Amino acid sequence: MTDKFIFWLAAVFAAITGLLFILEKGWLASLGVHFPVLIIGNIVLALITLVGYSRSKKGLSAANPNVFVRSVYASTLSKLVLCVAGIGAYVFANRDHVSKATIFILLFFYLVYTVLETWQLFRASIRQKKPE
């Protein structure tokens, strides 16, 4: 990967993790969120985004444009399915003490990482189309 995706992914991951640690004792505690679940969700979504981006980037260089479209859909769908499965496991494990705020924050993480991946793939597709 010659582009700056790794840098952007690391920056977003560090920003989210840092913000979680800053807000852990104050705002997040008042909402009653489960902090370890948020940290694990952030790590998993960052890793899934990295794998999805690398697969989509390979699809970008394929001769058939449908390969790229399928890889982007697969990446987005895999992130969504794993996020829903993780939320389902969280709800199943904590039936009596489920925090809705935790679930919504995890879905916000999904949105952030999906936007980052889509933005970087859009930039990569523009760079690839330019004559060098």
C-alpha positions as CSV (number, residue, x, y, z in Angstrom):
1,M,0.0,0.0,0.0
2,T,1.7,3.1,-1.2
3,D,-1.0,5.5,-0.2
4,K,-1.6,7.0,3.3
5,F,-4.4,4.7,4.4
6,I,-2.3,3.0,7.2
7,F,-1.5,6.5,8.5
8,W,-5.2,7.6,8.4
9,L,-6.4,4.4,10.0
10,A,-3.8,4.6,12.8
11,A,-4.7,8.3,13.4
12,V,-8.4,7.5,13.6
13,F,-7.8,4.5,15.8
14,A,-5.6,6.5,18.1
15,A,-8.0,9.4,18.2
16,I,-11.0,7.2,19.1
17,T,-9.0,5.2,21.7
18,G,-7.6,8.4,23.2
19,L,-11.0,10.0,23.4
20,L,-12.4,6.9,25.0
21,F,-9.7,7.0,27.7
22,I,-10.2,10.7,28.3
23,L,-14.0,10.3,28.6
24,E,-13.9,7.0,30.5
25,K,-14.4,8.4,34.1
26,G,-16.6,11.3,33.2
27,W,-19.1,11.3,30.4
28,L,-19.0,7.6,29.5
29,A,-19.3,6.5,33.1
30,S,-22.4,8.7,33.5
31,L,-23.9,7.0,30.5
32,G,-23.2,3.6,32.0
33,V,-21.3,2.2,29.0
34,H,-19.1,-0.9,29.2
35,F,-15.6,0.5,28.5
36,P,-13.9,-2.8,27.6
37,V,-16.5,-3.6,25.0
38,L,-15.8,-0.2,23.4
39,I,-12.1,-0.8,23.3
40,I,-12.5,-4.3,21.9
41,G,-15.0,-3.1,19.3
42,N,-12.6,-0.3,18.2
43,I,-9.8,-2.8,17.8
44,V,-11.9,-5.2,15.8
45,L,-13.4,-2.6,13.5
46,A,-9.9,-1.2,12.8
47,L,-8.6,-4.6,11.9
48,I,-11.6,-5.4,9.7
49,T,-11.2,-2.0,8.0
50,L,-7.6,-2.8,7.2
51,V,-8.4,-6.2,5.7
52,G,-11.3,-4.8,3.8
53,Y,-9.3,-1.9,2.4
54,S,-6.5,-4.2,1.2
55,R,-8.9,-6.5,-0.5
56,S,-10.8,-3.6,-2.1
57,K,-7.5,-2.0,-3.2
58,K,-6.6,-5.3,-5.0
59,G,-10.0,-5.2,-6.7
60,L,-9.3,-1.7,-7.9
61,S,-6.4,-2.9,-10.0
62,A,-8.4,-5.8,-11.6
63,A,-9.3,-5.6,-15.2
64,N,-13.0,-6.3,-14.5
65,P,-14.6,-3.3,-12.6
66,N,-17.1,-5.7,-11.0
67,V,-14.4,-7.1,-8.9
68,F,-13.9,-3.8,-7.2
69,V,-17.6,-3.3,-6.6
70,R,-18.0,-6.7,-5.1
71,S,-15.0,-6.2,-2.9
72,V,-16.3,-2.9,-1.6
73,Y,-19.7,-4.4,-0.9
74,A,-18.1,-7.4,0.8
75,S,-16.0,-5.2,3.0
76,T,-18.9,-3.0,4.1
77,L,-21.2,-6.0,4.6
78,S,-18.6,-8.0,6.6
79,K,-18.0,-5.0,8.9
80,L,-21.8,-4.6,9.4
81,V,-22.4,-8.3,10.0
82,L,-19.5,-8.6,12.4
83,C,-20.6,-5.4,14.2
84,V,-24.1,-6.8,14.6
85,A,-22.8,-10.2,15.7
86,G,-20.6,-8.5,18.3
87,I,-23.5,-6.5,19.5
88,G,-25.6,-9.7,19.7
89,A,-22.9,-11.4,21.7
90,Y,-22.7,-8.4,24.0
91,V,-26.4,-8.4,24.6
92,F,-26.5,-12.2,25.1
93,A,-23.6,-12.0,27.6
94,N,-25.0,-9.0,29.5
95,R,-28.8,-9.6,29.4
96,D,-29.5,-7.8,32.6
97,H,-27.1,-4.9,32.2
98,V,-27.2,-4.0,28.6
99,S,-26.1,-0.4,27.9
100,K,-27.9,1.1,24.8
101,A,-25.2,3.9,24.8
102,T,-22.5,1.2,24.3
103,I,-24.4,-0.2,21.3
104,F,-24.9,3.2,19.7
105,I,-21.3,4.2,20.2
106,L,-20.2,0.9,18.6
107,L,-22.4,1.7,15.6
108,F,-20.9,5.2,15.4
109,F,-17.4,3.5,15.3
110,Y,-18.7,1.4,12.4
111,L,-19.8,4.5,10.6
112,V,-16.5,6.3,11.1
113,Y,-14.4,3.4,9.9
114,T,-16.7,2.8,6.9
115,V,-16.5,6.5,5.9
116,L,-12.7,6.4,6.2
117,E,-12.4,3.3,4.0
118,T,-14.7,4.7,1.4
119,W,-13.0,8.0,1.3
120,Q,-9.6,6.5,0.9
121,L,-10.8,4.1,-1.8
122,F,-12.4,7.0,-3.7
123,R,-9.0,8.9,-3.5
124,A,-7.2,5.7,-4.7
125,S,-9.6,5.3,-7.7
126,I,-9.1,8.9,-8.7
127,R,-5.3,8.6,-8.5
128,Q,-5.4,5.4,-10.6
129,K,-7.5,7.0,-13.3
130,K,-5.1,9.9,-13.8
131,P,-2.5,9.5,-16.5
132,E,1.0,9.3,-15.1
